[in-house]
């Protein structure tokens, strides 16, 4: 009898999710230092930026470092990293919603958070 742990489809779904939720945060995090994909500073809620003791750009570079670490954790230990990325994506989405801008990105991040949660849960059985 086949179990989910021995199911090749479940294993391939797990691998795809692990690679995706590992690599995407690393790439997005690295881009916080290069701004090749976008100007990341624009995605920071101005009310948050006004409370910072440093520039929005420095804050986004700190965010980039956190994203790189989160991606590495997903690759090394998806049962933990999946939850970290899920919470991170929800936080990003909530601050975008509070800002009232980039709502399409907020929705995308909420959907991606479900995928990250699925990875964390799937890692327990695959």
Backbone torsions as a table, in degrees:
resi	resn	phi	psi	omega
1	UNK	NA	133.2	-178.2
2	UNK	-84.3	135.2	174.3
3	UNK	-106.0	168.3	179.6
4	UNK	-62.2	-32.5	-179.6
5	UNK	-65.7	-30.1	-179.7
6	UNK	-99.0	0.6	-178.5
7	UNK	-77.5	120.0	-178.0
8	UNK	-64.8	-30.0	177.9
9	UNK	-67.8	-46.2	178.2
10	UNK	-61.5	-41.6	179.6
11	UNK	-62.9	-41.7	-179.1
12	UNK	-70.2	-36.7	176.4
13	UNK	-63.0	-44.7	177.8
14	UNK	-58.5	-46.0	-178.8
15	UNK	-63.5	-43.3	178.8
16	UNK	-62.1	-45.8	179.2
17	UNK	-63.8	-42.5	-179.6
18	UNK	-62.6	-45.1	179.8
19	UNK	-66.5	-44.2	-179.3
20	UNK	-61.6	-51.5	-176.8
21	UNK	-79.3	-4.5	169.9
22	UNK	-90.8	-49.4	-174.6
23	UNK	-75.1	-43.2	-176.2
24	UNK	-58.9	-47.4	176.9
25	UNK	-63.3	-34.7	178.1
26	UNK	-64.5	-45.6	179.7
27	UNK	-65.8	-47.1	179.5
28	UNK	-62.9	-40.0	178.6
29	UNK	-64.3	-44.2	178.7
30	UNK	-63.3	-35.3	-179.2
31	UNK	-70.4	-17.7	175.3
32	UNK	-62.9	-19.5	178.3
33	UNK	-94.4	-18.7	-175.5
34	UNK	-112.0	-25.6	-177.2
35	UNK	53.2	40.8	177.2
36	UNK	-81.4	-37.7	-178.0
37	UNK	-77.6	-38.8	-178.8
38	UNK	-168.0	173.4	171.9
39	UNK	-89.2	96.6	-173.0
40	UNK	-63.3	-25.7	-179.1
41	UNK	-58.4	-28.9	-178.3
42	UNK	-68.9	-19.0	-177.2
43	UNK	-87.9	0.7	178.8
44	UNK	-93.0	127.1	178.6
45	UNK	-57.5	125.1	-178.6
46	UNK	-56.4	-31.6	178.9
47	UNK	-67.9	-31.2	174.9
48	UNK	-74.4	-44.0	-179.2
49	UNK	-59.0	-36.2	-177.9
50	UNK	-69.8	-18.6	179.9
51	UNK	-91.6	-8.6	-174.9
52	UNK	-79.3	145.6	176.6
53	UNK	-83.1	5.9	179.3
54	UNK	-145.3	177.8	-174.4
55	UNK	-70.6	160.2	175.8
56	UNK	-60.2	-35.3	-179.4
57	UNK	-64.3	-44.6	177.5
58	UNK	-62.7	-42.1	178.5
59	UNK	-59.8	-44.1	-179.2
60	UNK	-67.1	-29.5	174.5
61	UNK	-69.3	-37.3	174.4
62	UNK	-62.6	-44.2	175.9
63	UNK	-57.1	-43.4	178.8
64	UNK	-59.0	-42.9	177.5
65	UNK	-62.2	-41.8	178.0
66	UNK	-63.4	-41.7	179.8
67	UNK	-64.2	-39.4	177.7
68	UNK	-62.1	-46.1	178.7
69	UNK	-62.3	-42.6	179.0
70	UNK	-60.4	-43.3	178.1
71	UNK	-62.1	-41.4	178.2
72	UNK	-64.8	-37.9	177.2
73	UNK	-64.8	-41.3	177.6
74	UNK	-58.5	-45.6	-178.6
75	UNK	-65.2	-37.8	-177.1
76	UNK	-83.2	-40.1	-175.2
77	UNK	-145.5	78.8	-175.5
78	UNK	-61.0	-24.1	179.1
79	UNK	-66.7	-23.2	175.9
80	UNK	-100.6	-48.3	-176.6
81	UNK	-60.9	-34.7	178.3
82	UNK	-60.1	-42.0	178.3
83	UNK	-67.7	-40.3	179.2
84	UNK	-60.8	-47.7	-179.4
85	UNK	-65.7	-37.6	177.8
86	UNK	-58.6	-50.6	-179.2
87	UNK	-63.5	-41.8	179.9
88	UNK	-59.1	-46.8	-179.0
89	UNK	-65.1	-38.2	177.3
90	UNK	-64.0	-42.6	178.5
91	UNK	-61.6	-43.0	177.9
92	UNK	-61.0	-47.3	-178.5
93	UNK	-61.0	-43.0	-178.9
94	UNK	-64.4	-39.1	179.6
95	UNK	-72.0	-30.4	174.7
96	UNK	-69.1	-41.2	177.7
97	UNK	-63.1	-43.7	178.4
98	UNK	-62.1	-32.6	179.0
99	UNK	-75.2	-24.3	-179.1
100	UNK	76.1	18.5	179.2
101	UNK	-132.0	160.4	177.7
102	UNK	55.1	41.2	-177.8
103	UNK	-65.0	-29.5	176.2
104	UNK	-63.7	-39.0	177.4
105	UNK	-68.1	-38.7	178.5
106	UNK	-60.9	-45.4	178.9
107	UNK	-63.2	-44.4	178.8
108	UNK	-59.2	-43.6	-179.4
109	UNK	-66.1	-36.2	176.5
110	UNK	-65.2	-41.3	177.3
111	UNK	-65.2	-42.2	178.1
112	UNK	-63.3	-32.6	179.0
113	UNK	-63.9	-32.9	176.1
114	UNK	-66.0	-40.2	175.8
115	UNK	-62.9	-40.8	178.9
116	UNK	-65.6	-39.8	176.2
117	UNK	-64.0	-40.6	178.7
118	UNK	-61.0	-40.4	176.5
119	UNK	-60.3	-48.4	-178.8
120	UNK	-59.7	-43.7	-179.4
121	UNK	-69.6	-42.7	-179.5
122	UNK	-64.4	-31.8	-178.6
123	UNK	-63.5	-20.5	179.5
124	UNK	-75.5	-19.8	-175.1
125	UNK	-119.9	-9.7	-179.1
126	UNK	-103.4	NA	NA
